Amino acid sequence: MHTGVRSPGIGRAEADLGSRRLQDPESAVVENGVIYVSNVDGGADAKDGKGSISQVSLDGRMIKADWVSGLDSPKGLAVHNGRLFAADIDQLVEIDIASGKIATRYPAKGAKFLNDVAAGPDGHIYVSDMLTDTIWRLADGKFEAWVQSAALEFPNGVTVQDGKVLVAAWGKIDGEEFATSVPGHVIAIAIADKTIEAVGSNTPIGNLDGIERLRGNTYLLTDWLNGGLFTFDAATGKAVKVLPLSSGSADLGVVAVKGMVIIPMMKDNRVLAYTLD
């Protein structure tokens, strides 16, 4: 796989949307031909009510800039059964997609930086809390800390595949501005018994943000701090940088049937889309 040309429609949207419409976009997920984009709009941990979620078409048109407003600092998004779930600092927000209304807010007592969200096939929702090395889980209406371990190395991106929660780790933070001496890699948590292990190897890849399955054992990863899109082979642990990007490449979305990857560029107030060969 390699990167191809940028989708012409989304390419126009980069210029059209810009900083006027998207504000610190962090996550993108696609449902029924609509891209849902979370806007942090300010400090990543600021409880200021400025955060929102936008709707954008696959050809790059803004459908509704403030589809859902009144959030604080929404980041990761996931869809399950007609509901959009958004991580918002210390709560998980469940939104009814049909109405665009917030259905439920699930507080996460003690959470500091809820980040990415993933839905399992059984409807369980997993959320990373990067600053406390914790994965939270919503199951049967109960939202609670599910796994907490320093072995998660500041978990950022999450996805659920084949009985495991795969974690894109940021790496061990040891400096200002989330700097790390050893960048992160991909980690797996077995859902059945919560065992934690490196996927393929523990070779550092980057300060990882998004993780999504492309096909088979191949996943896509983004590096937020240094920028870039990687392919990752879960069988071997080999990561290959296939697209250079500027810093701030955040939680990506994949539209497999269209061969598209959608990447929020948080520092640039843009969402980019690329076709994949």
C-alpha positions, -999 to 999 in steps of 0.1 A, spaced: 0 0 0 11 35 -7 -4 69 -7 -20 81 -38 -34 114 -49 -55 136 -26 -92 133 -31 -101 163 -52 -133 171 -33 -117 171 1 -88 189 -14 -111 218 -21 -126 216 13 -92 222 29 -92 257 15 -129 262 21 -131 251 57 -98 263 71 -96 279 104 -130 297 99 -150 265 104 -129 238 121 -112 246 154 -85 223 166 -100 192 149 -89 161 168 -109 131 156 -128 120 125 -152 91 120 -174 83 91 -210 71 93 -235 68 64 -214 90 41 -209 118 67 -176 127 84 -181 136 121 -152 158 133 -145 168 169 -134 203 176 -114 209 207 -115 247 202 -90 258 228 -71 241 256 -70 203 254 -81 201 290 -102 233 292 -137 230 306 -150 260 288 -180 247 268 -165 258 235 -160 223 221 -182 210 193 -187 183 166 -190 192 129 -206 173 100 -186 173 67 -195 155 35 -172 130 19 -166 155 -10 -155 181 15 -185 203 20 -193 216 55 -228 203 63 -231 217 98 -202 233 117 -219 231 151 -239 199 147 -234 194 185 -221 222 206 -216 229 243 -189 203 248 -156 211 265 -127 195 247 -140 166 227 -114 143 212 -119 107 201 -151 96 184 -167 62 177 -200 50 163 -222 21 174 -258 14 168 -269 49 158 -250 66 185 -218 87 184 -196 85 214 -172 113 222 -144 115 248 -146 149 266 -119 153 293 -135 134 322 -168 122 307 -180 101 278 -208 118 258 -233 96 239 -251 114 211 -281 102 192 -271 106 155 -306 109 141 -315 138 163 -281 153 169 -290 155 206 -269 144 236 -285 113 250 -263 106 280 -232 119 297 -211 93 316 -188 108 342 -153 92 346 -144 101 382 -106 105 385 -100 107 347 -77 135 336 -75 133 298 -100 110 281 -87 107 245 -97 81 220 -129 59 218 -135 25 202 -166 3 200 -164 -34 202 -188 -57 183 -207 -64 215 -214 -27 219 -189 -22 247 -172 12 244 -135 16 253 -119 50 261 -83 58 267 -72 81 296 -38 91 285 -25 108 316 -35 81 341 -25 50 319 -61 38 320 -86 23 296 -122 29 306 -151 7 295 -188 14 291 -207 -19 294 -243 -25 302 -247 12 310 -219 13 335 -188 34 328 -157 24 348 -120 21 348 -113 -13 331 -75 -16 329 -49 7 346 -12 0 341 20 19 335 26 -8 308 2 11 286 27 40 283 3 69 280 -24 53 258 -38 74 231 -55 57 201 -76 26 206 -94 1 184 -111 -32 190 -101 -62 169 -102 -100 173 -108 -101 210 -83 -74 218 -81 -37 225 -52 -24 204 -36 7 219 -15 33 201 8 45 229 22 80 230 53 68 249 67 76 283 62 114 289 93 129 306 93 165 296 73 196 288 49 196 258 43 159 262 79 152 251 92 116 254 127 101 254 113 69 241 83 72 217 54 48 218 45 16 200 14 -6 196 1 -25 226 -26 -52 229 -49 -58 258 -67 -92 257 -104 -85 265 -109 -120 281 -82 -117 308 -67 -81 305 -32 -93 298 -10 -66 282 17 -73 256 35 -55 228 22 -61 193 49 -76 171 77 -59 191 82 -29 214 103 -10 189 94 27 192 74 41 163 64 76 173 41 97 196 11 78 184 -24 92 182 -48 74 159 -50 37 151 -74 21 126 -74 -12 108 -70 -10 71 -72 -47 61 -61 -80 76 -30 -74 98 -24 -40 84 -32 -9 104 -28 28 100 -12 50 126 -6 87 130 22 104 149 8 136 165 41 152 177 63 147 147 35 143 121 31 114 96 10 85 86 23 49 91 13 15 80 18 -11 107 19 -49 103 5 -64 135 21 -98 126 56 -85 125 54 -52 144 70 -34 114 59 2 109 66 22 77 60 59 73 41 63 41 31 99 43 49 129 58 26 153 76 31 184 98 28 181 135 -7 177 148 -18 148 126 -45 134 149 -71 106 152 -77 93 117 -107 77 101 -108 51 74 -134 46 47 -122 12 35 -148 8 7 -136 41 -9 -100 35 -1 -98 68 18 -80 78 50 -92 110 67 -68 128 89 -76 158 112 -47 182 113 -53 197 147 -27 225 145 -38 236 110 -76 236 115 -80 213 85 -91 178 77 -72 161 49 -83 131 29 -61 108 8 -68 78 -14 -49 46 -8 -37 23 -35 
